[in-house]
Amino acid sequence: MISAFIWGVGLVLLIEGLVYALAPLFVENMLRQLGEMPVNSRRIFGASSALLGAVILYTVERFFN
């Protein structure tokens, strides 16, 4: 269980690092746009992203293991 968590954190860091390394201007623009969004919209976006991530993890665990 803990190894899967650490593996997941490493994967997130890898993907985010690649995004910052390969498209820094895109990240700047996206952060600027997020700063202009209302707080409730950011909360809904965050909750939706978390839910989508949970569905993906459940699907992978259920059908590919």
Distance bins in CASP14 RR format, pairs under 12 A and 6 or more apart:
PFRMAT RR
TARGET T0000
AUTHOR 0000-0000-0000
RMODE 2
METHOD distances of the structure
MODEL  1
1 7 0 0 0 0 0 1 0 0 0 0 0
1 8 0 0 0 0 0 1 0 0 0 0 0
2 8 0 0 0 0 0 1 0 0 0 0 0
2 9 0 0 0 0 0 1 0 0 0 0 0
3 9 0 0 0 0 0 1 0 0 0 0 0
3 10 0 0 0 0 0 1 0 0 0 0 0
4 10 0 0 0 0 0 1 0 0 0 0 0
4 11 0 0 0 0 0 1 0 0 0 0 0
4 57 0 0 0 0 1 0 0 0 0 0 0
4 60 0 0 0 0 0 1 0 0 0 0 0
4 61 0 0 0 0 1 0 0 0 0 0 0
4 65 0 0 0 0 0 1 0 0 0 0 0
5 11 0 0 0 0 0 1 0 0 0 0 0
5 12 0 0 0 0 0 1 0 0 0 0 0
5 57 0 0 0 0 0 1 0 0 0 0 0
6 12 0 0 0 0 0 1 0 0 0 0 0
6 13 0 0 0 0 0 1 0 0 0 0 0
7 13 0 0 0 0 0 1 0 0 0 0 0
7 14 0 0 0 0 0 1 0 0 0 0 0
8 14 0 0 0 0 1 0 0 0 0 0 0
8 15 0 0 0 0 1 0 0 0 0 0 0
8 16 0 0 0 0 0 1 0 0 0 0 0
8 53 0 0 0 0 0 1 0 0 0 0 0
8 57 0 0 0 0 1 0 0 0 0 0 0
8 60 0 0 0 0 0 1 0 0 0 0 0
9 15 0 0 0 0 0 1 0 0 0 0 0
9 16 0 0 0 0 0 1 0 0 0 0 0
10 16 0 0 0 0 1 0 0 0 0 0 0
10 17 0 0 0 0 0 1 0 0 0 0 0
10 18 0 0 0 0 0 1 0 0 0 0 0
11 17 0 0 0 0 0 1 0 0 0 0 0
11 18 0 0 0 0 0 1 0 0 0 0 0
11 57 0 0 0 0 0 1 0 0 0 0 0
12 18 0 0 0 0 0 1 0 0 0 0 0
12 19 0 0 0 0 0 1 0 0 0 0 0
12 53 0 0 0 0 0 1 0 0 0 0 0
13 19 0 0 0 0 0 1 0 0 0 0 0
13 20 0 0 0 0 0 1 0 0 0 0 0
13 21 0 0 0 0 0 1 0 0 0 0 0
14 20 0 0 0 0 0 1 0 0 0 0 0
14 21 0 0 0 0 0 1 0 0 0 0 0
15 21 0 0 0 0 0 1 0 0 0 0 0
15 22 0 0 0 0 0 1 0 0 0 0 0
16 22 0 0 0 0 0 1 0 0 0 0 0
16 23 0 0 0 0 0 1 0 0 0 0 0
16 24 0 0 0 0 0 1 0 0 0 0 0
16 27 0 0 0 0 1 0 0 0 0 0 0
17 23 0 0 0 0 0 1 0 0 0 0 0
17 24 0 0 0 0 0 1 0 0 0 0 0
17 27 0 0 0 0 1 0 0 0 0 0 0
18 24 0 0 0 0 0 1 0 0 0 0 0
18 26 0 0 0 0 0 1 0 0 0 0 0
18 27 0 0 0 0 0 1 0 0 0 0 0
19 25 0 0 0 0 0 1 0 0 0 0 0
19 26 1 0 0 1 0 0 0 0 0 0 0
19 27 1 0 0 1 0 0 0 0 0 0 0
19 28 0 0 0 0 0 1 0 0 0 0 0
19 30 0 0 0 0 1 0 0 0 0 0 0
19 31 0 0 0 0 0 1 0 0 0 0 0
20 26 0 0 0 0 1 0 0 0 0 0 0
20 27 1 0 1 0 0 0 0 0 0 0 0
20 28 0 0 0 0 1 0 0 0 0 0 0
20 30 0 0 0 0 0 1 0 0 0 0 0
20 31 0 0 0 0 0 1 0 0 0 0 0
21 27 0 0 0 0 1 0 0 0 0 0 0
23 29 0 0 0 0 1 0 0 0 0 0 0
23 30 0 0 0 0 1 0 0 0 0 0 0
24 30 0 0 0 0 0 1 0 0 0 0 0
24 31 0 0 0 0 0 1 0 0 0 0 0
25 31 0 0 0 0 0 1 0 0 0 0 0
25 32 0 0 0 0 0 1 0 0 0 0 0
26 32 0 0 0 0 0 1 0 0 0 0 0
26 33 0 0 0 0 0 1 0 0 0 0 0
27 33 0 0 0 0 0 1 0 0 0 0 0
27 34 0 0 0 0 0 1 0 0 0 0 0
28 34 0 0 0 0 0 1 0 0 0 0 0
28 35 0 0 0 0 0 1 0 0 0 0 0
29 35 0 0 0 0 0 1 0 0 0 0 0
29 36 0 0 0 0 0 1 0 0 0 0 0
30 36 0 0 0 0 0 1 0 0 0 0 0
30 37 0 0 0 0 0 1 0 0 0 0 0
30 45 0 0 0 0 0 1 0 0 0 0 0
31 37 0 0 0 0 0 1 0 0 0 0 0
31 42 0 0 0 0 0 1 0 0 0 0 0
33 41 0 0 0 0 0 1 0 0 0 0 0
33 42 0 0 0 0 0 1 0 0 0 0 0
33 45 0 0 0 0 0 1 0 0 0 0 0
34 41 0 0 0 0 1 0 0 0 0 0 0
34 42 1 0 0 1 0 0 0 0 0 0 0
34 43 0 0 0 0 0 1 0 0 0 0 0
34 45 0 0 0 0 1 0 0 0 0 0 0
34 46 0 0 0 0 0 1 0 0 0 0 0
35 41 0 0 0 0 0 1 0 0 0 0 0
35 42 1 0 0 1 0 0 0 0 0 0 0
35 45 0 0 0 0 0 1 0 0 0 0 0
36 42 0 0 0 0 0 1 0 0 0 0 0
37 43 0 0 0 0 1 0 0 0 0 0 0
37 44 0 0 0 0 1 0 0 0 0 0 0
37 45 1 0 0 1 0 0 0 0 0 0 0
37 46 0 0 0 0 0 1 0 0 0 0 0
38 44 0 0 0 0 1 0 0 0 0 0 0
38 45 0 0 0 0 0 1 0 0 0 0 0
39 45 0 0 0 0 0 1 0 0 0 0 0
39 46 0 0 0 0 0 1 0 0 0 0 0
40 46 0 0 0 0 0 1 0 0 0 0 0
40 47 0 0 0 0 0 1 0 0 0 0 0
41 47 0 0 0 0 0 1 0 0 0 0 0
41 48 0 0 0 0 0 1 0 0 0 0 0
42 48 0 0 0 0 0 1 0 0 0 0 0
42 49 0 0 0 0 0 1 0 0 0 0 0
43 49 0 0 0 0 0 1 0 0 0 0 0
43 50 0 0 0 0 0 1 0 0 0 0 0
44 50 0 0 0 0 0 1 0 0 0 0 0
44 51 0 0 0 0 0 1 0 0 0 0 0
45 51 0 0 0 0 0 1 0 0 0 0 0
45 52 0 0 0 0 0 1 0 0 0 0 0
46 52 0 0 0 0 1 0 0 0 0 0 0
46 53 0 0 0 0 0 1 0 0 0 0 0
46 54 0 0 0 0 0 1 0 0 0 0 0
47 53 0 0 0 0 0 1 0 0 0 0 0
47 54 0 0 0 0 0 1 0 0 0 0 0
48 54 0 0 0 0 0 1 0 0 0 0 0
48 55 0 0 0 0 0 1 0 0 0 0 0
49 55 0 0 0 0 0 1 0 0 0 0 0
49 56 0 0 0 0 0 1 0 0 0 0 0
50 56 0 0 0 0 0 1 0 0 0 0 0
50 57 0 0 0 0 0 1 0 0 0 0 0
51 57 0 0 0 0 0 1 0 0 0 0 0
51 58 0 0 0 0 0 1 0 0 0 0 0
52 58 0 0 0 0 0 1 0 0 0 0 0
52 59 0 0 0 0 0 1 0 0 0 0 0
53 59 0 0 0 0 1 0 0 0 0 0 0
53 60 0 0 0 0 1 0 0 0 0 0 0
53 61 0 0 0 0 0 1 0 0 0 0 0
54 60 0 0 0 0 0 1 0 0 0 0 0
54 61 0 0 0 0 0 1 0 0 0 0 0
55 61 0 0 0 0 0 1 0 0 0 0 0
55 62 0 0 0 0 0 1 0 0 0 0 0
55 63 0 0 0 0 0 1 0 0 0 0 0
56 62 0 0 0 0 0 1 0 0 0 0 0
56 63 0 0 0 0 0 1 0 0 0 0 0
56 64 0 0 0 0 0 1 0 0 0 0 0
57 63 0 0 0 0 0 1 0 0 0 0 0
57 64 0 0 0 0 0 1 0 0 0 0 0
57 65 0 0 0 0 0 1 0 0 0 0 0
58 64 0 0 0 0 0 1 0 0 0 0 0
58 65 0 0 0 0 0 1 0 0 0 0 0
59 65 0 0 0 0 0 1 0 0 0 0 0
END
